[in-house]
Amino acid sequence: MVYESILDDDRSENAFGLLMSLNRLIETPGGFDYSGADCSGWMKEAGFSRTRVEHLVGPDSMVIGIK
């Protein structure tokens, strides 16, 4: 399970997440926040058979992977 201020797949709606992503770009070389689709893809590459994104209250979401 990944709990984070995950960006929407279009990177257009989660203003808090987008600002955090901008902050990471400023503070770290190559830093960025990721979307639910990005995280699901990485989980599938790591061997998880199913994933789903659950949007929570506010800017937070979680990606659940089942192995």
N, CA, C and O atoms as a CHARMM CRD file, in Angstrom:
* protein
*
  268
    1    1 MET  N      0.84200  -1.16400   0.00000 PROA 1      0.00000
    2    1 MET  CA     0.00000   0.00000   0.00000 PROA 1      0.00000
    3    1 MET  C      0.90100   1.24400   0.00000 PROA 1      0.00000
    4    1 MET  O      1.87500   1.32700   0.74800 PROA 1      0.00000
    5    2 VAL  N      0.55600   2.18100  -0.83700 PROA 2      0.00000
    6    2 VAL  CA     1.26000   3.46200  -0.90400 PROA 2      0.00000
    7    2 VAL  C      0.25900   4.54900  -0.54300 PROA 2      0.00000
    8    2 VAL  O     -0.77800   4.68500  -1.19200 PROA 2      0.00000
    9    3 TYR  N      0.56900   5.32000   0.49100 PROA 3      0.00000
   10    3 TYR  CA    -0.29200   6.42400   0.94200 PROA 3      0.00000
   11    3 TYR  C      0.47000   7.71000   0.70500 PROA 3      0.00000
   12    3 TYR  O      1.55100   7.91100   1.25900 PROA 3      0.00000
   13    4 GLU  N     -0.09700   8.59000  -0.12900 PROA 4      0.00000
   14    4 GLU  CA     0.65600   9.77500  -0.54400 PROA 4      0.00000
   15    4 GLU  C     -0.32100  10.78400  -1.14800 PROA 4      0.00000
   16    4 GLU  O     -1.48400  10.47000  -1.40000 PROA 4      0.00000
   17    5 SER  N      0.16300  11.96800  -1.36900 PROA 5      0.00000
   18    5 SER  CA    -0.59500  12.97100  -2.11100 PROA 5      0.00000
   19    5 SER  C     -0.34300  12.70300  -3.59200 PROA 5      0.00000
   20    5 SER  O      0.41400  13.41800  -4.24800 PROA 5      0.00000
   21    6 ILE  N     -0.98500  11.67300  -4.09600 PROA 6      0.00000
   22    6 ILE  CA    -0.74700  11.18100  -5.45400 PROA 6      0.00000
   23    6 ILE  C     -1.46600  12.08500  -6.44800 PROA 6      0.00000
   24    6 ILE  O     -2.60300  12.49600  -6.21700 PROA 6      0.00000
   25    7 LEU  N     -0.80000  12.38700  -7.54400 PROA 7      0.00000
   26    7 LEU  CA    -1.38900  13.22900  -8.57600 PROA 7      0.00000
   27    7 LEU  C     -2.41000  12.44900  -9.38500 PROA 7      0.00000
   28    7 LEU  O     -2.29300  11.23500  -9.54800 PROA 7      0.00000
   29    8 ASP  N     -3.42200  13.16500  -9.89600 PROA 8      0.00000
   30    8 ASP  CA    -4.35500  12.52000 -10.81400 PROA 8      0.00000
   31    8 ASP  C     -3.61200  12.22200 -12.11900 PROA 8      0.00000
   32    8 ASP  O     -2.59400  12.85100 -12.40700 PROA 8      0.00000
   33    9 ASP  N     -4.10600  11.28000 -12.89900 PROA 9      0.00000
   34    9 ASP  CA    -3.38400  10.82400 -14.08700 PROA 9      0.00000
   35    9 ASP  C     -3.13500  11.93100 -15.10800 PROA 9      0.00000
   36    9 ASP  O     -2.14900  11.88400 -15.84300 PROA 9      0.00000
   37   10 ASP  N     -4.02700  12.93200 -15.15800 PROA 10     0.00000
   38   10 ASP  CA    -3.83600  14.06000 -16.08700 PROA 10     0.00000
   39   10 ASP  C     -2.93500  15.15500 -15.51000 PROA 10     0.00000
   40   10 ASP  O     -2.56500  16.10200 -16.20400 PROA 10     0.00000
   41   11 ARG  N     -2.59400  15.00700 -14.23900 PROA 11     0.00000
   42   11 ARG  CA    -1.77900  16.00700 -13.53200 PROA 11     0.00000
   43   11 ARG  C     -2.40100  17.41000 -13.66300 PROA 11     0.00000
   44   11 ARG  O     -1.72900  18.37500 -14.02700 PROA 11     0.00000
   45   12 SER  N     -3.71200  17.48900 -13.35300 PROA 12     0.00000
   46   12 SER  CA    -4.39200  18.77000 -13.51700 PROA 12     0.00000
   47   12 SER  C     -5.32600  19.14900 -12.36900 PROA 12     0.00000
   48   12 SER  O     -5.80100  20.28400 -12.33300 PROA 12     0.00000
   49   13 GLU  N     -5.60600  18.24300 -11.43100 PROA 13     0.00000
   50   13 GLU  CA    -6.63600  18.53600 -10.43700 PROA 13     0.00000
   51   13 GLU  C     -6.14100  18.67200  -9.00400 PROA 13     0.00000
   52   13 GLU  O     -6.70800  19.47200  -8.26000 PROA 13     0.00000
   53   14 ASN  N     -5.15000  17.96400  -8.58700 PROA 14     0.00000
   54   14 ASN  CA    -4.71200  17.97200  -7.19700 PROA 14     0.00000
   55   14 ASN  C     -3.70100  19.10400  -6.98300 PROA 14     0.00000
   56   14 ASN  O     -2.49100  18.89000  -7.06500 PROA 14     0.00000
   57   15 ALA  N     -4.21200  20.31100  -6.70700 PROA 15     0.00000
   58   15 ALA  CA    -3.33800  21.48900  -6.58200 PROA 15     0.00000
   59   15 ALA  C     -2.26800  21.27900  -5.51300 PROA 15     0.00000
   60   15 ALA  O     -1.11200  21.64500  -5.72900 PROA 15     0.00000
   61   16 PHE  N     -2.62000  20.70400  -4.37400 PROA 16     0.00000
   62   16 PHE  CA    -1.63500  20.45800  -3.31900 PROA 16     0.00000
   63   16 PHE  C     -0.54100  19.52100  -3.81800 PROA 16     0.00000
   64   16 PHE  O      0.64500  19.78700  -3.62300 PROA 16     0.00000
   65   17 GLY  N     -0.93200  18.44200  -4.45200 PROA 17     0.00000
   66   17 GLY  CA     0.04800  17.49000  -4.98600 PROA 17     0.00000
   67   17 GLY  C      0.93900  18.11700  -6.04300 PROA 17     0.00000
   68   17 GLY  O      2.13900  17.84800  -6.08500 PROA 17     0.00000
   69   18 LEU  N      0.35900  18.95500  -6.89800 PROA 18     0.00000
   70   18 LEU  CA     1.15000  19.63000  -7.93100 PROA 18     0.00000
   71   18 LEU  C      2.16200  20.59200  -7.31200 PROA 18     0.00000
   72   18 LEU  O      3.29500  20.68700  -7.78200 PROA 18     0.00000
   73   19 LEU  N      1.75800  21.30800  -6.25600 PROA 19     0.00000
   74   19 LEU  CA     2.70100  22.20500  -5.57700 PROA 19     0.00000
   75   19 LEU  C      3.80900  21.42300  -4.89000 PROA 19     0.00000
   76   19 LEU  O      4.96100  21.85600  -4.88300 PROA 19     0.00000
   77   20 MET  N      3.47100  20.27200  -4.31100 PROA 20     0.00000
   78   20 MET  CA     4.49800  19.42300  -3.68800 PROA 20     0.00000
   79   20 MET  C      5.46700  18.91000  -4.74600 PROA 20     0.00000
   80   20 MET  O      6.67100  18.83000  -4.50100 PROA 20     0.00000
   81   21 SER  N      4.95100  18.56600  -5.91300 PROA 21     0.00000
   82   21 SER  CA     5.80400  18.10800  -6.99900 PROA 21     0.00000
   83   21 SER  C      6.75600  19.21600  -7.43900 PROA 21     0.00000
   84   21 SER  O      7.94000  18.96600  -7.66600 PROA 21     0.00000
   85   22 LEU  N      6.24600  20.42800  -7.56000 PROA 22     0.00000
   86   22 LEU  CA     7.09300  21.57300  -7.90500 PROA 22     0.00000
   87   22 LEU  C      8.16300  21.77100  -6.84800 PROA 22     0.00000
   88   22 LEU  O      9.32100  22.02600  -7.18100 PROA 22     0.00000
   89   23 ASN  N      7.79500  21.65800  -5.58400 PROA 23     0.00000
   90   23 ASN  CA     8.75700  21.79400  -4.49100 PROA 23     0.00000
   91   23 ASN  C      9.87000  20.74300  -4.60800 PROA 23     0.00000
   92   23 ASN  O     11.04400  21.05600  -4.40900 PROA 23     0.00000
   93   24 ARG  N      9.50200  19.50900  -4.92700 PROA 24     0.00000
   94   24 ARG  CA    10.51700  18.45000  -5.06400 PROA 24     0.00000
   95   24 ARG  C     11.45000  18.73900  -6.23400 PROA 24     0.00000
   96   24 ARG  O     12.64700  18.45900  -6.16500 PROA 24     0.00000
   97   25 LEU  N     10.89700  19.30400  -7.31400 PROA 25     0.00000
   98   25 LEU  CA    11.74900  19.66200  -8.44700 PROA 25     0.00000
   99   25 LEU  C     12.75300  20.74900  -8.06500 PROA 25     0.00000
  100   25 LEU  O     13.89500  20.73800  -8.52500 PROA 25     0.00000
  101   26 ILE  N     12.32400  21.67700  -7.23100 PROA 26     0.00000
  102   26 ILE  CA    13.20400  22.76500  -6.80200 PROA 26     0.00000
  103   26 ILE  C     14.28100  22.24800  -5.85300 PROA 26     0.00000
  104   26 ILE  O     15.43600  22.66200  -5.94400 PROA 26     0.00000
  105   27 GLU  N     13.91300  21.34400  -4.93900 PROA 27     0.00000
  106   27 GLU  CA    14.82900  20.89900  -3.88100 PROA 27     0.00000
  107   27 GLU  C     15.72700  19.72900  -4.25800 PROA 27     0.00000
  108   27 GLU  O     16.78300  19.55000  -3.65100 PROA 27     0.00000
  109   28 THR  N     15.33500  18.93700  -5.23700 PROA 28     0.00000
  110   28 THR  CA    16.11900  17.73800  -5.57000 PROA 28     0.00000
  111   28 THR  C     16.32100  17.64800  -7.07300 PROA 28     0.00000
  112   28 THR  O     15.47100  18.09600  -7.84300 PROA 28     0.00000
  113   29 PRO  N     17.43400  17.07300  -7.49400 PROA 29     0.00000
  114   29 PRO  CA    17.63500  16.88600  -8.93400 PROA 29     0.00000
  115   29 PRO  C     16.72100  15.76500  -9.45000 PROA 29     0.00000
  116   29 PRO  O     16.84600  14.61400  -9.03300 PROA 29     0.00000
  117   30 GLY  N     15.81800  16.11000 -10.34500 PROA 30     0.00000
  118   30 GLY  CA    14.94500  15.10600 -10.94100 PROA 30     0.00000
  119   30 GLY  C     13.77800  14.67000 -10.07900 PROA 30     0.00000
  120   30 GLY  O     13.09400  13.70500 -10.42200 PROA 30     0.00000
  121   31 GLY  N     13.53000  15.34900  -8.97400 PROA 31     0.00000
  122   31 GLY  CA    12.43600  14.95900  -8.08700 PROA 31     0.00000
  123   31 GLY  C     11.08000  15.29900  -8.67900 PROA 31     0.00000
  124   31 GLY  O     10.93900  16.29600  -9.38700 PROA 31     0.00000
  125   32 PHE  N     10.08500  14.47600  -8.39100 PROA 32     0.00000
  126   32 PHE  CA     8.73100  14.72600  -8.88000 PROA 32     0.00000
  127   32 PHE  C      7.75600  13.88900  -8.06100 PROA 32     0.00000
  128   32 PHE  O      8.15400  12.94200  -7.38400 PROA 32     0.00000
  129   33 ASP  N      6.50000  14.23800  -8.12600 PROA 33     0.00000
  130   33 ASP  CA     5.44700  13.40200  -7.55500 PROA 33     0.00000
  131   33 ASP  C      4.88000  12.55600  -8.68600 PROA 33     0.00000
  132   33 ASP  O      5.06400  12.87500  -9.86100 PROA 33     0.00000
  133   34 TYR  N      4.21100  11.51100  -8.33900 PROA 34     0.00000
  134   34 TYR  CA     3.75300  10.56100  -9.34400 PROA 34     0.00000
  135   34 TYR  C      2.24000  10.42200  -9.30400 PROA 34     0.00000
  136   34 TYR  O      1.58300  10.78000  -8.32700 PROA 34     0.00000
  137   35 SER  N      1.71400   9.89400 -10.39400 PROA 35     0.00000
  138   35 SER  CA     0.26800   9.67700 -10.50200 PROA 35     0.00000
  139   35 SER  C     -0.07200   8.25900 -10.04400 PROA 35     0.00000
  140   35 SER  O      0.81300   7.42600  -9.84600 PROA 35     0.00000
  141   36 GLY  N     -1.35200   8.00600  -9.88200 PROA 36     0.00000
  142   36 GLY  CA    -1.79600   6.66200  -9.54100 PROA 36     0.00000
  143   36 GLY  C     -1.39900   5.66100 -10.61500 PROA 36     0.00000
  144   36 GLY  O     -1.02600   4.52900 -10.30500 PROA 36     0.00000
  145   37 ALA  N     -1.47800   6.07700 -11.88400 PROA 37     0.00000
  146   37 ALA  CA    -1.08900   5.19200 -12.99000 PROA 37     0.00000
  147   37 ALA  C      0.39800   4.86600 -12.93000 PROA 37     0.00000
  148   37 ALA  O      0.79200   3.72500 -13.17400 PROA 37     0.00000
  149   38 ASP  N      1.24000   5.86900 -12.60200 PROA 38     0.00000
  150   38 ASP  CA     2.68700   5.62100 -12.45400 PROA 38     0.00000
  151   38 ASP  C      2.93000   4.56100 -11.38500 PROA 38     0.00000
  152   38 ASP  O      3.65100   3.58800 -11.60900 PROA 38     0.00000
  153   39 CYS  N      2.32200   4.76400 -10.22500 PROA 39     0.00000
  154   39 CYS  CA     2.52700   3.86800  -9.09000 PROA 39     0.00000
  155   39 CYS  C      2.01000   2.46000  -9.40500 PROA 39     0.00000
  156   39 CYS  O      2.67000   1.47000  -9.08900 PROA 39     0.00000
  157   40 SER  N      0.84100   2.37400 -10.02400 PROA 40     0.00000
  158   40 SER  CA     0.29400   1.07000 -10.40000 PROA 40     0.00000
  159   40 SER  C      1.22700   0.34600 -11.36200 PROA 40     0.00000
  160   40 SER  O      1.43800  -0.86000 -11.24100 PROA 40     0.00000
  161   41 GLY  N      1.78100   1.08300 -12.31300 PROA 41     0.00000
  162   41 GLY  CA     2.72500   0.49400 -13.26400 PROA 41     0.00000
  163   41 GLY  C      3.96000  -0.05400 -12.57700 PROA 41     0.00000
  164   41 GLY  O      4.41000  -1.15500 -12.89300 PROA 41     0.00000
  165   42 TRP  N      4.51900   0.71000 -11.63100 PROA 42     0.00000
  166   42 TRP  CA     5.69800   0.23900 -10.89600 PROA 42     0.00000
  167   42 TRP  C      5.36800  -0.99300 -10.07300 PROA 42     0.00000
  168   42 TRP  O      6.17600  -1.91700  -9.97400 PROA 42     0.00000
  169   43 MET  N      4.17400  -1.00500  -9.48000 PROA 43     0.00000
  170   43 MET  CA     3.76900  -2.17200  -8.68600 PROA 43     0.00000
  171   43 MET  C      3.64100  -3.41300  -9.57100 PROA 43     0.00000
  172   43 MET  O      4.06000  -4.50200  -9.18000 PROA 43     0.00000
  173   44 LYS  N      3.06700  -3.24800 -10.75200 PROA 44     0.00000
  174   44 LYS  CA     2.93000  -4.38800 -11.66100 PROA 44     0.00000
  175   44 LYS  C      4.29300  -4.88200 -12.11500 PROA 44     0.00000
  176   44 LYS  O      4.49500  -6.08900 -12.24600 PROA 44     0.00000
  177   45 GLU  N      5.23500  -3.97400 -12.35900 PROA 45     0.00000
  178   45 GLU  CA     6.60300  -4.37600 -12.71000 PROA 45     0.00000
  179   45 GLU  C      7.26200  -5.15800 -11.58100 PROA 45     0.00000
  180   45 GLU  O      8.11000  -6.01600 -11.82600 PROA 45     0.00000
  181   46 ALA  N      6.86700  -4.85700 -10.33500 PROA 46     0.00000
  182   46 ALA  CA     7.43300  -5.53700  -9.16800 PROA 46     0.00000
  183   46 ALA  C      6.71100  -6.84900  -8.84800 PROA 46     0.00000
  184   46 ALA  O      7.04600  -7.51900  -7.87100 PROA 46     0.00000
  185   47 GLY  N      5.72600  -7.21400  -9.66700 PROA 47     0.00000
  186   47 GLY  CA     5.08400  -8.49900  -9.48700 PROA 47     0.00000
  187   47 GLY  C      3.70700  -8.48100  -8.85700 PROA 47     0.00000
  188   47 GLY  O      3.15200  -9.54300  -8.57800 PROA 47     0.00000
  189   48 PHE  N      3.14100  -7.31200  -8.62600 PROA 48     0.00000
  190   48 PHE  CA     1.78800  -7.24700  -8.08300 PROA 48     0.00000
  191   48 PHE  C      0.80600  -7.55200  -9.21700 PROA 48     0.00000
  192   48 PHE  O      0.93300  -7.01300 -10.31700 PROA 48     0.00000
  193   49 SER  N     -0.16200  -8.40900  -8.94500 PROA 49     0.00000
  194   49 SER  CA    -1.07900  -8.83300 -10.01000 PROA 49     0.00000
  195   49 SER  C     -2.22900  -7.85600 -10.21700 PROA 49     0.00000
  196   49 SER  O     -2.70500  -7.69500 -11.34100 PROA 49     0.00000
  197   50 ARG  N     -2.68200  -7.20400  -9.15300 PROA 50     0.00000
  198   50 ARG  CA    -3.78500  -6.24800  -9.25200 PROA 50     0.00000
  199   50 ARG  C     -3.44300  -5.00500  -8.44300 PROA 50     0.00000
  200   50 ARG  O     -2.81500  -5.08500  -7.38700 PROA 50     0.00000
  201   51 THR  N     -3.86200  -3.86500  -8.95500 PROA 51     0.00000
  202   51 THR  CA    -3.68900  -2.60900  -8.22100 PROA 51     0.00000
  203   51 THR  C     -4.96200  -1.79300  -8.37300 PROA 51     0.00000
  204   51 THR  O     -5.72700  -1.96600  -9.32200 PROA 51     0.00000
  205   52 ARG  N     -5.16700  -0.90300  -7.41600 PROA 52     0.00000
  206   52 ARG  CA    -6.26400   0.05500  -7.53300 PROA 52     0.00000
  207   52 ARG  C     -5.89600   1.32600  -6.77600 PROA 52     0.00000
  208   52 ARG  O     -5.15700   1.28900  -5.79200 PROA 52     0.00000
  209   53 VAL  N     -6.41800   2.43100  -7.24700 PROA 53     0.00000
  210   53 VAL  CA    -6.19200   3.72600  -6.61700 PROA 53     0.00000
  211   53 VAL  C     -7.45800   4.09900  -5.85600 PROA 53     0.00000
  212   53 VAL  O     -8.55700   4.07800  -6.41000 PROA 53     0.00000
  213   54 GLU  N     -7.29100   4.43600  -4.59700 PROA 54     0.00000
  214   54 GLU  CA    -8.40900   4.87800  -3.75900 PROA 54     0.00000
  215   54 GLU  C     -8.16900   6.33300  -3.37300 PROA 54     0.00000
  216   54 GLU  O     -7.19400   6.64300  -2.68900 PROA 54     0.00000
  217   55 HSD  N     -9.05300   7.22200  -3.80900 PROA 55     0.00000
  218   55 HSD  CA    -8.93100   8.63000  -3.44500 PROA 55     0.00000
  219   55 HSD  C     -9.51100   8.82100  -2.04500 PROA 55     0.00000
  220   55 HSD  O    -10.60600   8.34200  -1.75000 PROA 55     0.00000
  221   56 LEU  N     -8.78400   9.51200  -1.20300 PROA 56     0.00000
  222   56 LEU  CA    -9.18500   9.74200   0.17800 PROA 56     0.00000
  223   56 LEU  C     -9.62600  11.19100   0.34600 PROA 56     0.00000
  224   56 LEU  O     -9.72700  11.92300  -0.63800 PROA 56     0.00000
  225   57 VAL  N     -9.88400  11.60300   1.55100 PROA 57     0.00000
  226   57 VAL  CA   -10.29200  12.97800   1.83000 PROA 57     0.00000
  227   57 VAL  C     -9.12500  13.92800   1.56300 PROA 57     0.00000
  228   57 VAL  O     -7.98000  13.61700   1.89000 PROA 57     0.00000
  229   58 GLY  N     -9.41400  15.06800   0.97900 PROA 58     0.00000
  230   58 GLY  CA    -8.37900  16.05700   0.70500 PROA 58     0.00000
  231   58 GLY  C     -7.49000  15.62100  -0.45900 PROA 58     0.00000
  232   58 GLY  O     -7.96100  14.97400  -1.39400 PROA 58     0.00000
  233   59 PRO  N     -6.20800  15.97300  -0.40100 PROA 59     0.00000
  234   59 PRO  CA    -5.32300  15.67700  -1.53000 PROA 59     0.00000
  235   59 PRO  C     -4.73100  14.27200  -1.49700 PROA 59     0.00000
  236   59 PRO  O     -4.00500  13.89100  -2.41600 PROA 59     0.00000
  237   60 ASP  N     -5.02400  13.50200  -0.46200 PROA 60     0.00000
  238   60 ASP  CA    -4.38000  12.20100  -0.29800 PROA 60     0.00000
  239   60 ASP  C     -5.11400  11.07600  -1.04000 PROA 60     0.00000
  240   60 ASP  O     -6.33000  11.10800  -1.22700 PROA 60     0.00000
  241   61 SER  N     -4.33900  10.10500  -1.44100 PROA 61     0.00000
  242   61 SER  CA    -4.85100   8.89600  -2.07200 PROA 61     0.00000
  243   61 SER  C     -3.98600   7.74200  -1.60200 PROA 61     0.00000
  244   61 SER  O     -2.95900   7.94000  -0.95300 PROA 61     0.00000
  245   62 MET  N     -4.41700   6.53000  -1.94100 PROA 62     0.00000
  246   62 MET  CA    -3.57200   5.37000  -1.70200 PROA 62     0.00000
  247   62 MET  C     -3.69700   4.44100  -2.89300 PROA 62     0.00000
  248   62 MET  O     -4.75200   4.32700  -3.51700 PROA 62     0.00000
  249   63 VAL  N     -2.59400   3.78500  -3.18700 PROA 63     0.00000
  250   63 VAL  CA    -2.57700   2.76300  -4.22700 PROA 63     0.00000
  251   63 VAL  C     -2.39000   1.44100  -3.51800 PROA 63     0.00000
  252   63 VAL  O     -1.44400   1.26700  -2.75100 PROA 63     0.00000
  253   64 ILE  N     -3.29000   0.51200  -3.77400 PROA 64     0.00000
  254   64 ILE  CA    -3.25500  -0.79000  -3.14200 PROA 64     0.00000
  255   64 ILE  C     -2.84000  -1.80900  -4.18200 PROA 64     0.00000
  256   64 ILE  O     -3.42400  -1.87200  -5.26400 PROA 64     0.00000
  257   65 GLY  N     -1.83900  -2.60600  -3.86200 PROA 65     0.00000
  258   65 GLY  CA    -1.38600  -3.66400  -4.75500 PROA 65     0.00000
  259   65 GLY  C     -1.55300  -5.00900  -4.10300 PROA 65     0.00000
  260   65 GLY  O     -1.28100  -5.16800  -2.91300 PROA 65     0.00000
  261   66 ILE  N     -1.99900  -5.98300  -4.87500 PROA 66     0.00000
  262   66 ILE  CA    -2.17300  -7.34700  -4.38400 PROA 66     0.00000
  263   66 ILE  C     -1.21700  -8.23900  -5.14300 PROA 66     0.00000
  264   66 ILE  O     -1.22000  -8.26400  -6.37400 PROA 66     0.00000
  265   67 LYS  N     -0.40500  -8.96600  -4.41000 PROA 67     0.00000
  266   67 LYS  CA     0.62500  -9.79900  -5.02900 PROA 67     0.00000
  267   67 LYS  C      0.17800 -11.22500  -5.15700 PROA 67     0.00000
  268   67 LYS  O      0.92600 -12.06400  -5.65800 PROA 67     0.00000
